[in-house]
């Protein structure tokens, strides 16, 4: 009980010392403020960018594998001509997988190319995708006006099209709802059955902005654009229970090898690509950015720590006489040590709190496609870092103060 009472008394002395020298206190905590602001801001930017990219990747389909001719990441020293000589995916293989895969929630076939869409004198170059009916179960197709494709439209090569928001605005600038209108694709008339919600700019556009995409039924796309070299992909979504899509990938590999008549010694002539590969790629990039930024910001924080240590040495020198009086009246060494240690920690925590508050104010600013968010984890990291810096900066001056001889201290001026 006596120890706790003296502990609280040490805290009170430390706080009074800070309040008694407001100008010095303010100047002392600036270094820590800048350091904590830098670290928390860097981690917040990195986390926000990573979260934004993961959200965009998930919009392509969470838990989805893509079966195609080409791998998304080339193996080291793998002869490019082996990829070139692979057979492309076929619609018949899509139907085969649809009929035989048991570990999939949904299966779709898709192919795409850049082309020009026209409406009278208005035209726009865009990314046109041919998709089968279950594509909207694989990847998000946010319809704002109209509807998605009917099964009869995807199975019977209907000349129907769904437009992204930017395409709709370019082709029909004076119409709020373009459903029922017609456009031309490759000289062929298509009826607009739906338009998508405007998403706006993404931090990184993987595969182009969704606002600049248009969808038509896959069979219709194949009849118009796949006469030369068709290279579609088959997108297959795993059940949520299949973490990492390992079960699904194993089943697809067995079925495709059987379908293509590959012998046990022959290597696969198809690729199974997963979006988590892209997630790991960006995780490694942002991990490196966070580490590099943290090191740079750490130097700023180090300067702040030296500033607090310097002020604490000055404070010990100024209060040496008071320390001697306190010791002569029976104050224990830990009582003196805690006074100066708490003073250093308070200085650092106040500086850290101001730095975190500045990051919060920064998060209110508009950074376009980047949504800066200050997470509780980063607040905790900043607070703990400030506390550690305070302890490190104050422990030596506090120890020196606690070890002073009371007689020598009282005689000092």
NUBA-786963 format. One record per residue (C-alpha): residue in one letter; x, y, z. Coordinates in pm, whole numbers, plus 50000, padded with zeros to 5 digits. Layout:
N
AXYZ...
***
This chain:
413
X500005000050000X502855023550089X504555014949760X501435023349557X501005056149744X504595065849669X504135054549307X501185078049262X503135105349438X505965100449186X503475103948901X502145136249056X505655150749090X506445141348729X503255157848601X503865189548803X507405191648664X506045189848310X503325215748374X505845238848542X507915240748222X505315241347944X507545257047680X510355232247740X507845203647750X506365214247419X509735217147249X510885183847393X507965163647260X508165177446903X510785151846801X508685122846928X505585137846767X507275138646426X508665103346471X505395087446581X503505106546312X505915093546048X505745057246161X501965055946209X501345074845882X503605051145685X501985019945829X498515034445775X499265042645411X500765008045350X497844990245521X495285011245335X496905005044997X497174967845068X493544966045181X492394984844870X494244961344637X492994930244821X489444943544795X489894948144421X491374913244383X488464898544579X486064915444335X487454892244065X486254863044272X487324851344615X488344814744620X488454812744240X490994794344025X491464801643655X492324773443414X494024785243094X496844781142849X499224806243007X500484808943366X500184842943527X503724839643664X506334824043438X508574797443593X512304804443594X514124792343282X510934776543143X511124776442758X508514800842630X507844779042326X506384751842549X503664776242652X503164786542291X502664750242184X500044743342448X496514738442312X494074766042406X491144759442635X488004748442452X484314753042513X483954715142516X486444713642806X484394739442992X481314717642947X483304686943053X484434703743375X480924716943438X479554681443417X482304664343619X483784687943882X482264680644223X484364704644434X483154736644265X480444761044361X480314777644016X482044774543678X482224800043396X484154804643073X485344838942962X487474855742701X488174892142628X489764917342397X490014954442336X487544967742082X485484998141989X481825002842082X479745027741881X476455045941903X476005069641611X478825094941631X479775084541982X482395057442029X484735044242297X487605019142307X487004994242583X487574959442719X484904935642589X484374902842773X482424872642653X481064853942956X478924823643029X475864825443250X477444817843589X480084844943558X478174867443798X478594840244064X482344840744006X482944878243985X480854908244079X478654923443807X476854951943991X473794959843780X472324994543836X469714995643557X468254966343368X469274930443437X471894903343397X471874878143110X469204851343099X470254815043049X468554815342710X470664845442603X474004829942700X473114796042552X471714809442225X474244836442131X471864865542188X473124899542076X472774914842421X475274936542604X475854949842957X477754982842975X480074997243238X479245031743372X481945050343178X480945033242852X477285041742907X478155078442973X480305080242658X477775063542426X474595078142579X475595111342737X472055125042742X470225094042867X470085083643232X468935048243153X470295032642832X468444999542875X466684990242552X468985011242333X471234996042066X474964999541999X477344985041742X480194961141820X482334951141523X479574964441296X476874942641459X473934956941650X473614947542017X470764955442253X471654970742590X469974949842861X471804964443160X474244990643285X476544987343586X477005009243891X479865033943874X482785022244087X485225050644028X488995049044022X490835019944177X494235022844340X495614998244084X493394987243796X493884949943752X492514941143410X491234976443356X488594996543536X485234978543577X483585010843462X485245005843122X484154970043062X481314955842858X479894920442869X478264899442598X477274862442599X480274839542550X478834820242252X478104853242077X481644865242150X483104832642020X481214834741691X482504870141626X486024871741772X487334836141820X487744825941457X491534829441461X493184821841796X490704816842081X492354816742424X489584816442684X489974809443056X487734787843268X486984803243607X486014779043883X484944789544231X485694766044522X483454759844820X484234781445123X485284750445315X488104744145062X490714767445212X493464774944962X491474757144688X493724726644723X490924700944682X489514719044379X492924723144217X493684686144260X490384675844105X490764699743810X494284687043743X493114650743735X490124658043510X492084679643264X494904654543234X492364627043172X490464648342919X493624656642725X494984621142742X498214630042918X500394601043031X501724599943391X505224610343280X503984639943073X503794674543229X500594695043236X499804714042916X497514738443095X497904762543386X495874766643702X496174802243830X494994815544163X494344851044278X496084844544610X499334845044413X498674881544334X497794887844699X501124872844814X502964893544552X501484926144680X501964915245044X505684911544979X505884945544809X504004963945084X505914944845351X509164958145204X507704993245177X506544992245538X509944980045658X511865006245461X509515034145567X509635022545929X513435023645931X513485058845786X510845070946033X512765053546312X515675077546262X513315106546322X512035089146635X515625083146750X516305120346730X513185126646939X514405101547197X517775118947224X515925151847272X513935137847565X517075122547718X518855155947694X515985174247862X515855148048138X519565152848214X518935190348236X515945184048463X518015162148695X520685189348713X518115216448795X516405195849067X519455180649233X518905201549546X515245190649568X516305154249524X518695158149818X515935172750038X513535144749943X516145118350024X516995134650357X513305132350447X513335094750378X512475091950007X513575058449862X515675055049549X512755040449350X510625070749444X513195094049285X513725070748987X509995068748912X509645106748919X512055111648630X511135079748446X507435089048449X508315124148335X510165109948032X507345085347955X504715112747985X506715134747748X506955106647493X503305095947527X502045131547483X504225135347174X502955101947044X499335111647107X499795143846911X501455124446626X498585099346614X496065127846620X497815143346319X497535110446130X493815109346214X493415144446072X495355133045764X492925103845720X490095129045675X491775143245364X490775131845014X493415110144846X491305100344547X491145062644507X493155056944826X491035055345141X493435062145427X492285045345747X493865047746093X493455013046242X493385004146612X496424982046552X498465011546425X497285033346715X498435006046952X501795002946774X502325040546793X501415042047163X503665012947260X506535027347053X506185061047226X506145044347567X509275023847490X511105054747362X510165073047683X511505044847902X514745041947704X515295079747699X514525084348068X516015054048238X519645066448254X518835101848385X516355086648632X518935061348751X521535088848800X519015109448999X518095079649217X521765072349298X522645107649411X524125111449758X521625132249962X524335153050137X526095161549811X522745168449643X521575192749914X524815212549892X524535216449513X523345249449368
***
